[in-house]
């Protein structure tokens, strides 16, 4: 159960990170992703998001 919860938060952190980097609009965020966008720093989002998502987004910039 903890693994599923961690994956859930990691997915939302990746989406919030993309919005923070300007790769998607704020309108596209779910309530959980929006909460993470509003409360967490870029570094915190990078730490929570899956490494493959972080690397892929860095290449897009």
Backbone bond lengths (Angstrom), bond angles and torsions (degrees), N, CA, C in turn:
res aa  C-N    CA-C-N  psi(-1)  N-CA   C-N-CA  omega(-1)  CA-C   N-CA-C  phi
1 X - - - 1.443 - - 1.534 111.21 -
2 X 1.315 116.88 -40.11 1.464 120.68 -179.99 1.522 111.08 -63.90
3 X 1.331 116.42 -36.14 1.462 120.23 179.82 1.526 110.76 -65.27
4 X 1.306 116.47 -41.33 1.462 120.92 178.82 1.527 110.06 -63.35
5 X 1.327 116.12 -42.73 1.459 120.54 179.60 1.529 110.43 -64.16
6 X 1.317 117.50 -41.23 1.461 121.54 179.21 1.529 110.65 -63.70
7 X 1.323 116.96 -40.98 1.464 120.67 178.35 1.527 111.01 -65.61
8 X 1.334 116.35 -37.30 1.456 122.18 178.23 1.530 110.21 -61.72
9 X 1.326 117.15 -48.11 1.464 121.12 179.71 1.527 111.09 -68.09
10 X 1.313 117.66 -37.04 1.459 120.87 179.08 1.524 110.82 -63.59
11 X 1.320 116.85 -40.52 1.461 121.26 179.25 1.533 110.46 -62.62
12 X 1.309 116.47 -46.23 1.461 120.23 179.63 1.528 111.57 -67.45
13 X 1.314 117.06 -34.86 1.461 120.48 176.87 1.527 110.44 -64.36
14 X 1.325 117.03 -39.04 1.468 120.91 177.65 1.518 112.10 -63.32
15 X 1.324 116.55 -40.18 1.466 120.78 178.21 1.529 110.10 -67.68
16 X 1.321 116.52 -44.44 1.465 120.55 178.69 1.530 110.60 -62.70
17 X 1.304 116.75 -37.46 1.464 121.60 177.97 1.526 110.56 -63.63
18 X 1.319 116.60 -42.41 1.470 120.25 178.07 1.525 110.75 -61.70
19 X 1.304 116.96 -40.29 1.465 120.31 178.08 1.521 110.41 -67.79
20 X 1.310 117.38 -40.58 1.466 121.41 179.86 1.528 109.97 -62.03
21 X 1.328 116.87 -33.58 1.464 121.42 -179.75 1.525 112.59 -85.39
22 X 1.332 116.90 -3.07 1.453 120.92 179.12 1.511 114.33 82.32
23 X 1.326 117.38 16.33 1.454 121.08 -179.38 1.528 112.29 -85.82
24 X 1.323 117.55 -9.60 1.459 122.38 175.56 1.521 108.52 -152.77
25 X 1.315 115.88 164.33 1.464 120.38 -177.35 1.526 110.76 -86.39
26 X 1.304 114.89 158.41 1.466 120.29 178.10 1.518 111.46 -66.89
27 X 1.305 117.50 -28.27 1.466 120.87 178.58 1.525 112.17 -62.16
28 X 1.309 117.61 -26.69 1.452 121.82 -177.34 1.531 112.98 -79.27
29 X 1.331 117.17 -8.56 1.458 120.53 -176.38 1.518 112.18 -80.46
30 X 1.321 115.51 141.60 1.460 120.83 171.64 1.525 108.27 -76.61
31 X 1.301 117.01 173.64 1.467 119.69 -178.48 1.530 111.53 -62.79
32 X 1.324 118.43 -39.63 1.464 121.63 179.64 1.526 110.36 -67.69
33 X 1.322 116.73 -44.42 1.460 120.35 178.82 1.521 110.85 -64.38
34 X 1.324 116.80 -38.71 1.468 120.72 179.34 1.523 110.70 -65.69
35 X 1.330 116.57 -39.53 1.463 120.16 177.91 1.522 110.68 -62.75
36 X 1.328 116.97 -40.77 1.459 120.65 177.92 1.520 110.37 -66.96
37 X 1.314 117.49 -40.62 1.461 122.19 178.21 1.522 110.33 -59.33
38 X 1.321 116.46 -42.37 1.462 121.78 -176.51 1.523 113.68 -74.33
39 X 1.337 117.54 -29.39 1.465 119.39 -170.98 1.528 115.28 -108.63
40 X 1.311 118.47 -23.53 1.461 120.60 -175.20 1.527 111.55 -102.52
41 X 1.316 115.55 149.72 1.463 120.69 176.52 1.521 109.74 -80.82
42 X 1.316 115.35 168.82 1.460 120.94 178.00 1.530 110.41 -58.28
43 X 1.313 117.01 -43.96 1.468 121.10 -179.79 1.532 111.35 -63.17
44 X 1.322 116.88 -40.61 1.468 120.19 179.13 1.525 111.26 -65.81
45 X 1.322 116.09 -40.15 1.466 119.60 177.95 1.524 110.91 -65.23
46 X 1.325 117.20 -41.37 1.464 120.49 178.09 1.523 111.25 -62.05
47 X 1.316 116.42 -36.12 1.462 120.75 179.31 1.530 111.61 -69.23
48 X 1.324 117.27 -35.88 1.461 121.59 -176.82 1.525 113.32 -83.15
49 X 1.335 116.66 -31.30 1.466 121.30 -176.25 1.532 110.21 -72.26
50 X 1.326 116.24 151.87 1.467 119.10 176.70 1.529 111.26 -60.51
51 X 1.323 117.63 139.74 1.480 120.82 -176.76 1.528 113.48 -56.10
52 X 1.321 118.21 -36.46 1.458 119.69 -179.37 1.531 111.59 -66.83
53 X 1.319 117.32 -33.61 1.460 121.52 177.04 1.522 109.98 -69.03
54 X 1.315 116.79 -44.33 1.465 121.54 179.50 1.531 109.71 -60.19
55 X 1.317 117.27 -47.00 1.469 121.24 -179.65 1.522 111.36 -63.47
56 X 1.321 116.54 -42.64 1.472 120.59 -179.47 1.531 110.73 -63.88
57 X 1.323 116.64 -40.62 1.462 120.07 179.75 1.525 110.84 -68.24
58 X 1.315 117.78 -37.89 1.465 120.78 179.13 1.528 110.39 -62.04
59 X 1.324 116.67 -36.52 1.451 120.36 179.34 1.525 111.84 -70.06
60 X 1.338 116.70 -25.43 1.458 121.57 -179.66 1.519 112.29 -76.44
61 X 1.328 116.54 -20.79 1.477 119.86 -175.80 1.501 111.99 -78.15
